[in-house]
Amino acid sequence: MDEIHRFNKAQQDAFLPYVEKGSIILIGATTENPSFEINSALLSRCRVFVLQALTEDDLARLIKNALKSPKGLGYLNVEITNHMIEMIAGFADGDARTALNTLEMAVTNGVISPDKTTVTEDVLKQCIGKKSLLYDKKGEEHYNLISALHKSMRNSDPDAAVYWLARMLEAGEDPLYVARRLVRFASEDIGMADSQALTLAVSAYQACHFLGMPECNVHLSHAVIYLSMAPKSNSAYMAYESAKADARNMLAEPVPLTIRNAPTGLMKDLHYGDGYVYAHDTKEKIARMQCLPDSLEGREYYRPTDQGAEESVKGRLEEIRKWKRGK
């Protein structure tokens, strides 16, 4: 079954009983990642073989064989340089069909004489045109490239980050999608170490919205380089993930009476807001109030790092926590 991923889940399920009984031998081919596109039940009963892309040397040999074989273009006595064969092999990007189709187009448009057909470099360049980059906005390569961009920035590698950005944009990716991912990165991987990163990322998104491609590519490049070189901290991300785990496991935890609002007389009678201290009225601008539920008293979610601007925040938080403990 060629392009087996085009079968929907119900259609794929129809193969299961016959594969299990051995009534059929299923051989499927797909250009997609079978982990995402093939039913897990069917996939578990199959052996997966990954076919690697052909190398440029492989494609060059294929082209030369096609030029010599009488079943190919051998009868035309084609004259073509090794350099042009290498150009076709490079353009094909591992795809034999693209290589042979490009060769056939170049030969068809070559200079024909009684004893040979000559392929010129000008003709070949017209046949090659603009290279179509491997990309699928909904497929695996889409997620591979955004992952590469994100992890390159996280590793403070602006060269790799700009390259993966260019790969996505030149293949036709929506610049607003990339910009949204940069906004997320600014808080997830930089956060309090450089809060200006979020402002810059949002500005880059707005610039992309105003201008669109191709003008906005420089704004995204600017943002990617800045985010790559900024100090890194994932403390904001880790704080939320830790708090999220408690919030999900303790959804019914009541808000302490001290920090509840009391807009009515009944609520005041129920002691809503009793003991609340308005922090601005204190000398220290903080109060020793318990703001977490009783079961979470003393829990610390935010653990600042000593990276960038967060180092001063860390010192400030340590002073606050020490004061609240009465030390």
Order of alpha helices (4+ residues) and beta strands (2+ residues): alpha-alpha-alpha-alpha-alpha-beta-alpha-alpha-beta-beta-alpha-alpha-alpha-alpha-alpha-alpha-alpha-alpha-alpha
